[in-house]
Amino acid sequence: MAKRSILKARKKDFRIDTFRAGGKGGQHQNKTDSGVRITHTETGLSAECREHRSQKQNKTAAFLKLVDKLVAWAIENDTPVMIYHQETVRTYNKATNRVTDHATGLKVSYKDLDGEFATLVEARRKEMDR
């Protein structure tokens, strides 16, 4: 079986260029760098947006377009895609002496853990293997 790589992208893997968008919006569009072009340096894929008046909105829209292109590229090149979301991993509730692992739904009291997190780690591994 061939070794398969996972598409990983960090902030440093992207080049973000800004430019004057022009078009509707008159003087505001013509004097501010509201257009955004984002390029994934590893693949050379890029997406740009100049639809909105603010650079922040254009950056978000361009990034979403680029993510779609990267996923399509990964599928086309038989590269597995893992999409990570920033989310709460665990909550430590001192008032009720409970630890909750949000990915697995496992709730354990501090007394049951006894300083060992192996229970939580094993539950997470089983969840990831599904």
Contacts in CASP RR format, 6 or more apart in sequence:
PFRMAT RR
TARGET T0000
AUTHOR 0000-0000-0000
METHOD contacts of the structure
MODEL  1
MAKRSILKARKKDFRIDTFRAGGKGGQHQNKTDSGVRITHTETGLSAECR
EHRSQKQNKTAAFLKLVDKLVAWAIENDTPVMIYHQETVRTYNKATNRVT
DHATGLKVSYKDLDGEFATLVEARRKEMDR
4 78 0 8 1.000
4 79 0 8 1.000
4 80 0 8 1.000
5 79 0 8 1.000
5 80 0 8 1.000
6 79 0 8 1.000
6 80 0 8 1.000
6 81 0 8 1.000
6 82 0 8 1.000
7 70 0 8 1.000
7 74 0 8 1.000
7 79 0 8 1.000
7 80 0 8 1.000
7 81 0 8 1.000
7 82 0 8 1.000
8 82 0 8 1.000
9 40 0 8 1.000
9 42 0 8 1.000
9 70 0 8 1.000
13 40 0 8 1.000
13 41 0 8 1.000
13 42 0 8 1.000
14 38 0 8 1.000
14 39 0 8 1.000
14 40 0 8 1.000
14 41 0 8 1.000
14 66 0 8 1.000
15 38 0 8 1.000
15 39 0 8 1.000
15 41 0 8 1.000
16 36 0 8 1.000
16 37 0 8 1.000
16 38 0 8 1.000
16 39 0 8 1.000
16 59 0 8 1.000
17 36 0 8 1.000
17 37 0 8 1.000
17 38 0 8 1.000
17 39 0 8 1.000
18 33 0 8 1.000
18 34 0 8 1.000
18 35 0 8 1.000
18 36 0 8 1.000
18 37 0 8 1.000
18 55 0 8 1.000
19 33 0 8 1.000
19 35 0 8 1.000
19 36 0 8 1.000
19 37 0 8 1.000
19 50 0 8 1.000
20 29 0 8 1.000
20 30 0 8 1.000
20 31 0 8 1.000
20 32 0 8 1.000
20 33 0 8 1.000
20 34 0 8 1.000
20 35 0 8 1.000
21 29 0 8 1.000
21 34 0 8 1.000
21 35 0 8 1.000
21 50 0 8 1.000
21 58 0 8 1.000
22 29 0 8 1.000
22 30 0 8 1.000
22 50 0 8 1.000
23 29 0 8 1.000
23 30 0 8 1.000
25 53 0 8 1.000
28 53 0 8 1.000
29 53 0 8 1.000
32 55 0 8 1.000
33 55 0 8 1.000
34 50 0 8 1.000
34 52 0 8 1.000
34 53 0 8 1.000
34 54 0 8 1.000
34 55 0 8 1.000
34 58 0 8 1.000
35 48 0 8 1.000
35 49 0 8 1.000
35 50 0 8 1.000
35 55 0 8 1.000
35 58 0 8 1.000
36 48 0 8 1.000
36 49 0 8 1.000
36 50 0 8 1.000
36 55 0 8 1.000
36 58 0 8 1.000
36 59 0 8 1.000
36 62 0 8 1.000
37 46 0 8 1.000
37 47 0 8 1.000
37 48 0 8 1.000
37 62 0 8 1.000
38 46 0 8 1.000
38 47 0 8 1.000
38 48 0 8 1.000
38 59 0 8 1.000
38 62 0 8 1.000
38 63 0 8 1.000
38 66 0 8 1.000
39 45 0 8 1.000
39 46 0 8 1.000
40 46 0 8 1.000
40 66 0 8 1.000
40 70 0 8 1.000
43 70 0 8 1.000
43 73 0 8 1.000
45 66 0 8 1.000
45 69 0 8 1.000
45 70 0 8 1.000
45 73 0 8 1.000
46 66 0 8 1.000
47 62 0 8 1.000
47 63 0 8 1.000
47 65 0 8 1.000
47 66 0 8 1.000
47 69 0 8 1.000
48 62 0 8 1.000
48 65 0 8 1.000
49 58 0 8 1.000
49 59 0 8 1.000
49 61 0 8 1.000
49 62 0 8 1.000
49 65 0 8 1.000
50 58 0 8 1.000
51 58 0 8 1.000
51 61 0 8 1.000
52 58 0 8 1.000
52 61 0 8 1.000
71 81 0 8 1.000
73 79 0 8 1.000
74 80 0 8 1.000
74 81 0 8 1.000
75 81 0 8 1.000
87 102 0 8 1.000
88 102 0 8 1.000
89 101 0 8 1.000
89 102 0 8 1.000
89 103 0 8 1.000
90 99 0 8 1.000
90 100 0 8 1.000
90 101 0 8 1.000
90 102 0 8 1.000
90 120 0 8 1.000
91 99 0 8 1.000
91 100 0 8 1.000
91 102 0 8 1.000
92 99 0 8 1.000
93 99 0 8 1.000
93 100 0 8 1.000
97 109 0 8 1.000
97 110 0 8 1.000
97 111 0 8 1.000
98 107 0 8 1.000
98 108 0 8 1.000
98 109 0 8 1.000
98 110 0 8 1.000
99 107 0 8 1.000
99 108 0 8 1.000
99 109 0 8 1.000
99 110 0 8 1.000
99 113 0 8 1.000
99 120 0 8 1.000
100 106 0 8 1.000
100 107 0 8 1.000
101 107 0 8 1.000
101 108 0 8 1.000
101 120 0 8 1.000
101 123 0 8 1.000
101 124 0 8 1.000
103 124 0 8 1.000
103 127 0 8 1.000
104 120 0 8 1.000
104 123 0 8 1.000
104 124 0 8 1.000
104 126 0 8 1.000
104 127 0 8 1.000
106 119 0 8 1.000
106 120 0 8 1.000
106 123 0 8 1.000
108 119 0 8 1.000
108 120 0 8 1.000
112 119 0 8 1.000
113 119 0 8 1.000
113 120 0 8 1.000
END
